[in-house]
Amino acid sequence: MAEPDLRDLDVFMAVARTRNFRRAAIDIRVSVSSLSQRLRDLEERLGVRLMNRTTRSVALTEAGDLLLSRLAPALRDVGDALDQVRGLREMASGLLRINAPPPAVDLVLAPMIGPFLKAYPQVDLEIVSESGFVDIVSAGFDAGVRYGEHLAQDMVAISLSGPQSYVVVASPDYLARRGKPEHPKDLLDHDCIRARYSSGVMHDWEFEKAGQLVKVDPPAKLISTNMGLSMRAALDGAGIWATLDGYVGEALKSGALVSLIQDWCEPFPGPFLYYPSRRQTPPALRAFIDFVADWRKRETRSK
């Protein structure tokens, strides 16, 4: 015979507490007949009588007293545990794991992290920075960051930043020695600083102007995925570098680097935070989503 379940025990506790079938039925929102049947089923499963009842009174048997004395504290503990779990819906806490490519970490996430952790001191944050594509669910991440063309269609995505642009830059010293390219195809005659991804692929440089798309595969004088090294090499005149504008803003302002073929570098949407489902989003992730929305509003107002 099947073991009693929690609903059977709830019925017993309600009757033991009220000593009245009708009041107990009202308390746990079942019919009197259903309550009575469940109590009979419980007694049959246990093989003992738990209550003596008449039309006017209910009294616990010795077995009923024993069950009540052991059951009441246990059910209180269960109730407390459930209340604590429900409380997690309201309190952002615990570990939040995010996977993101290095440029998104450097240029978009980095300014947010300090303010976010200050606003949510109970949240611990782990950000893994890597360029390769990752299945965030199987890898144990709560969310990931990618650009729009690489987002899976079954993911929920929210924008993390405004538009970004690639820029092509070189030092004044390099341009004095090698000349200034005027068209993307001119880059084929220059030394360039490029990146090879973990997959082994070194992507073409893409340019667009007025709907015309041009791809070039320029010579690589230096291949590096390290932004600091690539920046240093560009500043030292080693070659022409194509990178996100956020990395070189100060160098362009100071004149340490010069922007090239600007009319071929059109802006594109910034990265997105993505995650598997809107249903029962973990509180720490929900807090970060809300924080990003507020951050974007303030960012928009400040422009």
N, C-alpha and C positions, 0 to 999 in steps of 0.2 A: 504493500500500500504506500502511496505517495506520502512524503514528509509534509508537515504543515508549512504553509508559506506565511509571509508577513501579513497578508490580509486576514488570515485566520487568527493570527495573534493580535491584530488590531481589534478584531471583533471581541475576543476574549477580554482584552484590556478595557474596552469601552463598557462592557457589561459589568466587569469586576469593579470598575470605578463608580458607576452610577447605581448599580444594583437594581437596574430597571431596563427592560428590553426596549421599551419605546423611546426613552431618553437617549439610550445608547445608539439606537438606530438614527435618531435625529443628529446626534453628535458626529457620526461618521458618514452620514448622508447615504444610507441604504434603507431598504424596506425592512420592516420588522420580520417578515417571513424569510427574507434573505439572510438577515442576521441570525435568526434562530437556526436555519439550515446550516450555516457555516459553523456555528458552535457545535451542533450535533456531529458534523463531519470531523471537526477537530477532535472531539472526544472519541470518535470511532478510530481515527488514525492513531491516537495515543493509547487507546485501549483502557482508559480510565474515565470516570465521571468527574468533571471539574466543578459543576454547580448543581445544587438542588434548587429547583424552581417550582413555584406554584403560580396560580393566577394573581396572587397578591405580593409575593416576595421572592427574592433571589438570594441564595447563600452559597458561599464557596465551600467546597469539600476540602479535606486535608490536601488532596492532590492539587486542587485549585489554589489554595493558599501557598503551597510550595512553588507552583508555577508563577504566581503573581510576584512572590518575593524575589525570585531570580530574574524574572522577565522585565520588571519595571526599570531597574537600573540599566539593563542592557539596551532597552529601547530608548531610554534617555540619551545614552551614549550615541546610538545610531542617529537620533534626532539632532544632537549637537554636531555630529560629523556632517550631516546633510546641510545644516545651517552654515557651517564653515565653508563648505564647497559652494553653496549658493552665494555666500558673501564674496567669493572670488569674482563673481560677475560684476561687482561694483568697484572692486579695488584692483588697480593695475599693479601687478607684482610678478616676480619670477623672472626667468631668463627669456629674452627675445633674441632669436638668431636670424640674421639677415645675410644673404649672399649678394654681392654686388661687384661689378667690374671696377678696376682701379680709378678710371676717370670720374665715375659717379661717386665713388667714395671721397676722392680728393676735392672735387668741385661742388658737389651737391650735398652729400650727407655730412661731411666734416663740420660745416658751420652749424648744423642742427643738433649735433650730438650732446654738447655741453648743456645747452638750454633744455633739451628733452630730459636728460638725466636729472637735472636740477628740478624740473617740474614733476618728475615721477621718481622719487628717491627709492621706491620699493622695486623698481625694475632694474635688472642687470642686462646689459646689452653685449651681444657678441656679433661682430661684423667680420665676415670672411671675404677678403678681396681677391677675386680671381677672374680672369678673362674668359675662361672656358665655360661652355654651357653646362648647367647643372640641373638635375631634377631635384627641385627644392624639397619635394615631399619625401622622396626616398632618402635624401641626404639629411633629413631632420631639420630643415630650416622652416621658420614660420613664414618668411617672405623672401622675395628676391628683388633685384633691381636690374632692369634691362631696357634697351631702347625699343621703340614700338614695333619695328620690323621683326624682332626676335621674340615677341611675346606669344605664348600659346593661347589659342582662342578660348580655352576653357578656364582661363584665369581671370580674376577680378584685378583691374589695374587702375591706379590713380597717378596723376601727373605729379612728379617731384619738383619740377622746375620749369621756368620759361624756356623759350627757344635757345639753342646753342648753335655755334658756328665753328667749322674748321677754319683755320688760318694757315697760310703758307708763309714761313718767316725765314729770314737769314740775317746774319750780322752785316753791318756796313763794310767791314773788312772783306768778307767773302764776296759781296757784290762788287766791290772795287776791283777785285781780282778776276772775277768770272763773268761779270755782267748781270743784268737784271732780266729775268724771264718775263715775257709779256703775255704768254698763252700757256695753258697747261702742257701742251706738247713740247714747249721749250724746255721743260724739266728733264726731258730725255737726254739733254746735253749737259746736265749738272750733276754734281755730287749730292746725294740726298741721305737723310737720316730717317731710317725706317724701322718698323717693328715686325717681328715674326711671332705669331701666336702659338700657344701650347700645342695646337693641332698641327703645327708645321707650316701653316699657310701664311704667306705674306701678301696681304690684300693690295689690289691696285688702288691708286689714289683716284678718287672720283670727284669730278667738278661739274657744275651745272650753271647754265645761264640762259634765261629766256626759254626754258624747256629743252635746251640742247645739252645732252649728257656726254661728257668726255671722260674716258678712263685711261690712265697712263701707268706704266710699270717702270718707274725711273730707276737708274742705277743706285745701289745702296752702298754708300761709302762706309756707313755705320749702321749696324742692326742692333737694336736694343729695345727691351720692353720697360726699361727703367726710365721714368720721366725725368728724374734728376740728372742722370747721365746724358740723356738726349738734349735737355736744356743747356747743360754745360757745354756740350759739343757745338750746339748752334751758336751760343754766345762766343765761343772760341773760333768761329769761322770754319768749322769742319764741313758744313754743308747746309742744304736747305731742309727745313723740317716742317711737316704738316701735322698740326696738333689742334686740340680744342682751344678756343680763344681764352678760356679761363686760366690756362697755364701761363700765358705770355702777356697778359694785360699790362703788368707793371713794366716789363722789358720793352714793350712797344711804346709806352708813354715816355720812358726815359731815353728812347732812341737806341738802346742796346741791341734791339732787333728791329727789322723793317718788314712790314706786311707786303706781300706780293700777290699779284693777280686777284685782287680783292673782289672784282666784279664776277668772278667764277666761284666764289665761296658763299653760297646761299644758306641762310639759317634753316635749321630743322628742329623738330620737337625734342625737348629734353627727355631724360630718362623717366621711367615709370616704376613705381613700387607695385609689385604684383603678389597675389596670394591665392590659395585655392578656392575659397568659398566665403560667401557673406554669412553663412549660417554658423551661429555660435562661435564667432571670432574670439580667439583667446584675448583676455583683458589687456595684456601688455601690448599686443599687436593693435587692438582697437585704440588704445591710448596713443600709439605712434601714428596711426592713420588720422586721428583727430588732430594731433599736434601738427602733422604735415599740412592738413587743410588750413589750419589757422596760420601757419608759417607762410603758406602761399598767398593767403589774403593780405597779410602784412607786407609781403614782398611786392604784391601788385600795387597796394596803396602808396608805397614808398617811391614808386617810379613815376 
